[in-house]
Amino acid sequence: MSAHCQLTGRKPGFGNAISHSHRRTRRRFDPNVQQKRYWVPSLGRHVRLTLSAKAVKTVDSIGIEAAVARLRARGERI
């Protein structure tokens, strides 16, 4: 599963892991993405979305219909 949120567009960040001896190696900060399944009444079917934890709260707040409208406006295939 790709670490990319479909609604917010959140992607991995990159930085350094710093050891006790202060050696630096590259590391990756992945967002907390989950696969969620929602029933969309206007489509008459379930949709499976890859969302970050913040995006799940956003869908709870604005509703799945508004979230699907945002994805469609961006040209995302659902």
N, CA, C and O atoms as a MOPAC input file, in Angstrom:
PM7 MOZYME 1SCF
protein

 N      0.84500 1    -1.17600 1     0.00000 1
 C      0.00000 1     0.00000 1     0.00000 1
 C      0.89200 1     1.24200 1     0.00000 1
 O      1.80000 1     1.37200 1     0.82200 1
 N      0.62500 1     2.12200 1    -0.90800 1
 C      1.39100 1     3.36100 1    -1.01500 1
 C      1.04100 1     4.29100 1     0.14100 1
 O     -0.12500 1     4.39600 1     0.52200 1
 N      2.02600 1     4.95400 1     0.69300 1
 C      1.80600 1     5.86100 1     1.83000 1
 C      1.38600 1     7.22300 1     1.31400 1
 O      2.12900 1     8.19900 1     1.42500 1
 N      0.17100 1     7.28300 1     0.73900 1
 C     -0.33000 1     8.51600 1     0.14400 1
 C     -1.81500 1     8.61500 1     0.42400 1
 O     -2.55600 1     7.66700 1     0.16500 1
 N     -2.26800 1     9.75100 1     0.95100 1
 C     -3.67600 1     9.95000 1     1.27600 1
 C     -4.40000 1    10.51100 1     0.05600 1
 O     -3.94300 1    11.48100 1    -0.54900 1
 N     -5.52500 1     9.90200 1    -0.30400 1
 C     -6.26900 1    10.33600 1    -1.47500 1
 C     -6.97500 1    11.66600 1    -1.25100 1
 O     -7.12600 1    12.44200 1    -2.19500 1
 N     -7.41000 1    11.94800 1    -0.03200 1
 C     -8.18900 1    13.16100 1     0.22900 1
 C     -7.31000 1    14.37200 1     0.51000 1
 O     -7.51100 1    15.43100 1    -0.08300 1
 N     -6.34600 1    14.23000 1     1.40000 1
 C     -5.51900 1    15.37600 1     1.77700 1
 C     -4.24000 1    15.47500 1     0.95600 1
 O     -3.59200 1    16.52200 1     0.95000 1
 N     -3.86500 1    14.39600 1     0.25800 1
 C     -2.63900 1    14.41400 1    -0.52800 1
 C     -1.38300 1    14.27300 1     0.30400 1
 O     -0.28000 1    14.51400 1    -0.18700 1
 N     -1.53800 1    13.88800 1     1.54700 1
 C     -0.39200 1    13.74300 1     2.44100 1
 C      0.52000 1    12.62800 1     1.96500 1
 O      0.05800 1    11.52700 1     1.66700 1
 N      1.82100 1    12.91000 1     1.89200 1
 C      2.81800 1    11.95700 1     1.40600 1
 C      3.90500 1    11.79400 1     2.44800 1
 O      3.93500 1    12.54000 1     3.42700 1
 N      4.80700 1    10.82800 1     2.25900 1
 C      5.89000 1    10.66100 1     3.21500 1
 C      6.82500 1    11.87300 1     3.24100 1
 O      7.05500 1    12.52600 1     2.22300 1
 N      7.35100 1    12.15000 1     4.42600 1
 C      8.38300 1    13.16200 1     4.58000 1
 C      9.71300 1    12.45100 1     4.75000 1
 O      9.75000 1    11.28400 1     5.13900 1
 N     10.79100 1    13.13700 1     4.46600 1
 C     12.10600 1    12.51300 1     4.56300 1
 C     12.99300 1    13.33100 1     5.47700 1
 O     12.86700 1    14.55300 1     5.55300 1
 N     13.88900 1    12.65100 1     6.16900 1
 C     14.79100 1    13.33100 1     7.08400 1
 C     15.93500 1    12.41300 1     7.45700 1
 O     16.26600 1    11.47500 1     6.73200 1
 N     16.52300 1    12.69400 1     8.58500 1
 C     17.66300 1    11.91600 1     9.05700 1
 C     17.32900 1    11.19200 1    10.34400 1
 O     16.68500 1    11.74600 1    11.23600 1
 N     17.78000 1     9.92800 1    10.43100 1
 C     17.77900 1     9.20300 1    11.69100 1
 C     19.14600 1     9.47200 1    12.31100 1
 O     20.17600 1     9.22500 1    11.68500 1
 N     19.15200 1     9.97000 1    13.52600 1
 C     20.42400 1    10.32900 1    14.16600 1
 C     20.68300 1     9.35200 1    15.30700 1
 O     19.89700 1     9.25700 1    16.24900 1
 N     21.79300 1     8.63100 1    15.21100 1
 C     22.13200 1     7.62600 1    16.20800 1
 C     22.73100 1     8.29500 1    17.44900 1
 O     22.90400 1     9.51300 1    17.49800 1
 N     23.04200 1     7.46400 1    18.45000 1
 C     23.64100 1     7.97900 1    19.67900 1
 C     25.00800 1     8.60700 1    19.40400 1
 O     25.39200 1     9.58000 1    20.05400 1
 N     25.73400 1     8.04900 1    18.44500 1
 C     27.04600 1     8.60300 1    18.09200 1
 C     26.91700 1     9.78300 1    17.13000 1
 O     27.92000 1    10.33600 1    16.67900 1
 N     25.68300 1    10.16300 1    16.82000 1
 C     25.34500 1    11.31600 1    15.99000 1
 C     25.63400 1    11.09400 1    14.51000 1
 O     25.81600 1    12.04900 1    13.75500 1
 N     25.67500 1     9.82300 1    14.10100 1
 C     25.76700 1     9.51900 1    12.66500 1
 C     24.38500 1     9.67700 1    12.07300 1
 O     23.38400 1     9.32100 1    12.69500 1
 N     24.33700 1    10.21500 1    10.86300 1
 C     23.04800 1    10.46100 1    10.21900 1
 C     22.83100 1     9.50200 1     9.05000 1
 O     23.70300 1     9.33200 1     8.19900 1
 N     21.67100 1     8.89000 1     9.02500 1
 C     21.26000 1     8.07300 1     7.88400 1
 C     19.86600 1     8.53300 1     7.48200 1
 O     19.08700 1     8.98100 1     8.32300 1
 N     19.55600 1     8.42200 1     6.19600 1
 C     18.26900 1     8.90000 1     5.70100 1
 C     17.14600 1     7.99600 1     6.19600 1
 O     17.31200 1     6.78000 1     6.29100 1
 N     16.02400 1     8.58800 1     6.50300 1
 C     14.85200 1     7.83200 1     6.91300 1
 C     13.60900 1     8.46400 1     6.32700 1
 O     13.66700 1     9.53800 1     5.72900 1
 N     12.49800 1     7.79800 1     6.50000 1
 C     11.24400 1     8.20600 1     5.88600 1
 C     10.16000 1     8.28000 1     6.95800 1
 O     10.00100 1     7.34400 1     7.74200 1
 N      9.41800 1     9.37700 1     7.00000 1
 C      8.30900 1     9.55600 1     7.93100 1
 C      7.02100 1     9.32500 1     7.15800 1
 O      6.58100 1    10.19500 1     6.40600 1
 N      6.40700 1     8.14600 1     7.33900 1
 C      5.18400 1     7.81500 1     6.61200 1
 C      3.96500 1     8.35800 1     7.34700 1
 O      3.91500 1     8.30900 1     8.57600 1
 N      2.97800 1     8.87700 1     6.61200 1
 C      1.72600 1     9.28200 1     7.25800 1
 C      0.94200 1     8.03400 1     7.67400 1
 O      1.14700 1     6.94600 1     7.13600 1
 N      0.05400 1     8.21200 1     8.62700 1
 C     -0.76500 1     7.10800 1     9.13000 1
 C     -1.92200 1     6.88100 1     8.16300 1
 O     -3.01500 1     7.40800 1     8.36700 1
 N     -1.68300 1     6.09100 1     7.10200 1
 C     -2.72900 1     5.84700 1     6.10800 1
 C     -3.41800 1     4.51800 1     6.37500 1
 O     -2.77700 1     3.53000 1     6.73400 1
 N     -4.72200 1     4.51000 1     6.19500 1
 C     -5.56300 1     3.33600 1     6.40500 1
 C     -6.47600 1     3.17900 1     5.19400 1
 O     -6.79600 1     4.15600 1     4.51700 1
 N     -6.88400 1     1.96300 1     4.93300 1
 C     -7.88600 1     1.73500 1     3.89000 1
 C     -9.24600 1     1.68900 1     4.56000 1
 O     -9.47800 1     0.87900 1     5.45800 1
 N    -10.15100 1     2.56500 1     4.11900 1
 C    -11.49400 1     2.63900 1     4.68900 1
 C    -12.50600 1     2.38300 1     3.59100 1
 O    -12.30000 1     2.77600 1     2.44300 1
 N    -13.59400 1     1.72900 1     3.94100 1
 C    -14.65900 1     1.41700 1     3.00200 1
 C    -15.89400 1     2.19700 1     3.42100 1
 O    -16.35400 1     2.07800 1     4.55700 1
 N    -16.43200 1     2.99400 1     2.50500 1
 C    -17.59500 1     3.83100 1     2.78300 1
 C    -18.71500 1     3.49400 1     1.81400 1
 O    -18.46200 1     3.16300 1     0.65600 1
 N    -19.94800 1     3.57700 1     2.28500 1
 C    -21.11400 1     3.46100 1     1.42900 1
 C    -21.44400 1     4.85400 1     0.91100 1
 O    -21.62400 1     5.78900 1     1.69200 1
 N    -21.52200 1     4.98900 1    -0.42100 1
 C    -21.85100 1     6.27400 1    -1.04000 1
 C    -23.23200 1     6.13900 1    -1.67000 1
 O    -23.37900 1     5.48500 1    -2.70300 1
 N    -24.25300 1     6.75400 1    -1.05300 1
 C    -25.62200 1     6.59300 1    -1.55300 1
 C    -25.81500 1     7.09600 1    -2.98900 1
 O    -26.56500 1     6.49100 1    -3.75500 1
 N    -25.15300 1     8.18900 1    -3.35800 1
 C    -25.34200 1     8.73200 1    -4.70400 1
 C    -24.80500 1     7.78500 1    -5.78100 1
 O    -25.33000 1     7.75500 1    -6.89400 1
 N    -23.76300 1     7.01300 1    -5.45600 1
 C    -23.21600 1     6.04700 1    -6.41000 1
 C    -23.90000 1     4.68900 1    -6.28600 1
 O    -23.84700 1     3.86900 1    -7.20200 1
 N    -24.54000 1     4.46500 1    -5.14500 1
 C    -25.21100 1     3.18900 1    -4.91500 1
 C    -24.25100 1     2.03800 1    -4.69200 1
 O    -24.58900 1     0.88900 1    -4.97700 1
 N    -23.06700 1     2.32100 1    -4.19300 1
 C    -22.06900 1     1.27300 1    -3.96100 1
 C    -21.08300 1     1.71100 1    -2.88800 1
 O    -21.07800 1     2.86300 1    -2.45300 1
 N    -20.24700 1     0.76300 1    -2.47400 1
 C    -19.17000 1     1.06200 1    -1.54000 1
 C    -17.95900 1     1.55600 1    -2.31700 1
 O    -17.73000 1     1.14900 1    -3.45600 1
 N    -17.19000 1     2.43200 1    -1.69600 1
 C    -15.90400 1     2.84400 1    -2.25300 1
 C    -14.83100 1     2.58800 1    -1.20300 1
 O    -15.05700 1     2.78400 1    -0.00900 1
 N    -13.67800 1     2.15500 1    -1.65400 1
 C    -12.55200 1     1.91900 1    -0.75800 1
 C    -11.54600 1     3.03300 1    -0.98900 1
 O    -11.05100 1     3.21200 1    -2.10200 1
 N    -11.24500 1     3.78600 1     0.06900 1
 C    -10.33800 1     4.91800 1    -0.02300 1
 C     -9.12300 1     4.69200 1     0.86000 1
 O     -9.23200 1     4.08400 1     1.92500 1
 N     -7.98500 1     5.16800 1     0.43300 1
 C     -6.77000 1     5.15600 1     1.24000 1
 C     -6.64700 1     6.53700 1     1.85700 1
 O     -6.34100 1     7.50900 1     1.16700 1
 N     -6.88800 1     6.62100 1     3.16500 1
 C     -6.97200 1     7.90300 1     3.85100 1
 C     -6.01900 1     7.95600 1     5.03000 1
 O     -5.74200 1     6.94200 1     5.67000 1
 N     -5.51900 1     9.16000 1     5.31000 1
 C     -4.74700 1     9.36600 1     6.53100 1
 C     -5.73400 1     9.46300 1     7.70000 1
 O     -6.93700 1     9.62000 1     7.49700 1
 N     -5.21700 1     9.36900 1     8.90200 1
 C     -6.07500 1     9.43400 1    10.08500 1
 C     -6.80900 1    10.77600 1    10.14800 1
 O     -7.96700 1    10.83000 1    10.56200 1
 N     -6.14500 1    11.84900 1     9.74100 1
 C     -6.78200 1    13.16400 1     9.72300 1
 C     -7.88900 1    13.21400 1     8.68100 1
 O     -8.92600 1    13.83500 1     8.91500 1
 N     -7.68700 1    12.57300 1     7.53800 1
 C     -8.70100 1    12.57300 1     6.48100 1
 C     -9.93700 1    11.78700 1     6.90100 1
 O    -11.04700 1    12.13200 1     6.49700 1
 N     -9.76800 1    10.73300 1     7.70700 1
 C    -10.91400 1     9.97800 1     8.21400 1
 C    -11.78500 1    10.89700 1     9.06600 1
 O    -13.01300 1    10.85100 1     8.98200 1
 N    -11.14600 1    11.73200 1     9.88700 1
 C    -11.88100 1    12.69400 1    10.70700 1
 C    -12.55400 1    13.74800 1     9.83200 1
 O    -13.65400 1    14.20500 1    10.14300 1
 N    -11.89700 1    14.13400 1     8.74100 1
 C    -12.47100 1    15.10300 1     7.81400 1
 C    -13.71700 1    14.53500 1     7.15200 1
 O    -14.71600 1    15.24100 1     7.01100 1
 N    -13.67500 1    13.26900 1     6.74200 1
 C    -14.84300 1    12.62800 1     6.14000 1
 C    -15.97100 1    12.55000 1     7.16100 1
 O    -17.13100 1    12.76100 1     6.80700 1
 N    -15.66100 1    12.25600 1     8.40800 1
 C    -16.68300 1    12.23600 1     9.45600 1
 C    -17.31000 1    13.61000 1     9.62800 1
 O    -18.49700 1    13.71800 1     9.93500 1
 N    -16.52700 1    14.65400 1     9.43300 1
 C    -17.00200 1    16.02200 1     9.62200 1
 C    -17.82800 1    16.51900 1     8.44100 1
 O    -18.93400 1    17.02500 1     8.63000 1
 N    -17.29800 1    16.37900 1     7.21400 1
 C    -17.97700 1    16.95800 1     6.04400 1
 C    -18.91500 1    15.98200 1     5.35500 1
 O    -19.77700 1    16.39900 1     4.58100 1
 N    -18.76600 1    14.69200 1     5.62100 1
 C    -19.60000 1    13.68800 1     4.99100 1
 C    -18.91800 1    13.07700 1     3.77700 1
 O    -18.05600 1    13.69300 1     3.15100 1
 N    -19.32300 1    11.85100 1     3.45700 1
 C    -18.69000 1    11.11800 1     2.36500 1
 C    -19.03800 1    11.72700 1     1.01200 1
 O    -18.21700 1    11.69300 1     0.09500 1
 N    -20.24700 1    12.28600 1     0.87100 1
 C    -20.64900 1    12.87600 1    -0.41000 1
 C    -19.74800 1    14.06000 1    -0.76800 1
 O    -19.30200 1    14.17700 1    -1.90900 1
 N    -19.47900 1    14.93700 1     0.20500 1
 C    -18.61800 1    16.09500 1    -0.03000 1
 C    -17.17700 1    15.64900 1    -0.28800 1
 O    -16.47800 1    16.24500 1    -1.10900 1
 N    -16.73700 1    14.60900 1     0.40800 1
 C    -15.38400 1    14.10500 1     0.20500 1
 C    -15.23500 1    13.51900 1    -1.19500 1
 O    -14.21800 1    13.74100 1    -1.85100 1
 N    -16.23100 1    12.77800 1    -1.65700 1
 C    -16.19400 1    12.21400 1    -3.00500 1
 C    -16.21900 1    13.33800 1    -4.04100 1
 O    -15.55500 1    13.24800 1    -5.07400 1
 N    -16.98700 1    14.40000 1    -3.76300 1
 C    -17.02700 1    15.54400 1    -4.68100 1
 C    -15.65000 1    16.20000 1    -4.78700 1
 O    -15.24100 1    16.60600 1    -5.87500 1
 N    -14.93600 1    16.30600 1    -3.66600 1
 C    -13.57800 1    16.87500 1    -3.69400 1
 C    -12.63800 1    16.00800 1    -4.51100 1
 O    -11.83000 1    16.52500 1    -5.28200 1
 N    -12.73400 1    14.69200 1    -4.35000 1
 C    -11.87600 1    13.78500 1    -5.10300 1
 C    -12.17500 1    13.86900 1    -6.59600 1
 O    -11.25900 1    13.87800 1    -7.41800 1
 N    -13.45300 1    13.93100 1    -6.94200 1
 C    -13.83200 1    14.03300 1    -8.35000 1
 C    -13.36600 1    15.34600 1    -8.96000 1
 O    -12.93600 1    15.37500 1   -10.11300 1
 N    -13.44600 1    16.45000 1    -8.18800 1
 C    -13.00900 1    17.76100 1    -8.68400 1
 C    -11.52000 1    17.75300 1    -8.98600 1
 O    -11.06400 1    18.44700 1    -9.89500 1
 N    -10.76600 1    16.97800 1    -8.23400 1
 C     -9.31800 1    16.87900 1    -8.44500 1
 C     -8.98600 1    15.91100 1    -9.58600 1
 O     -7.84000 1    15.83200 1   -10.02800 1
 N    -10.00200 1    15.17300 1   -10.06000 1
 C     -9.78700 1    14.23700 1   -11.15700 1
 C     -9.36600 1    12.85500 1   -10.70100 1
 O     -8.89300 1    12.04900 1   -11.50200 1
 N     -9.53500 1    12.58000 1    -9.42900 1
 C     -9.17100 1    11.26800 1    -8.88800 1
 C    -10.23500 1    10.24500 1    -9.27900 1
 O    -11.43200 1    10.52700 1    -9.22400 1
 N     -9.79000 1     9.06900 1    -9.66900 1
 C    -10.72900 1     8.00000 1   -10.02800 1
 C    -11.15000 1     7.27900 1    -8.76900 1
 O    -10.31700 1     6.91800 1    -7.93700 1
 N    -12.45400 1     7.06900 1    -8.63100 1
 C    -12.98300 1     6.43200 1    -7.41600 1
 C    -13.55000 1     5.06800 1    -7.76300 1
 O    -14.04500 1     4.36300 1    -6.88300 1

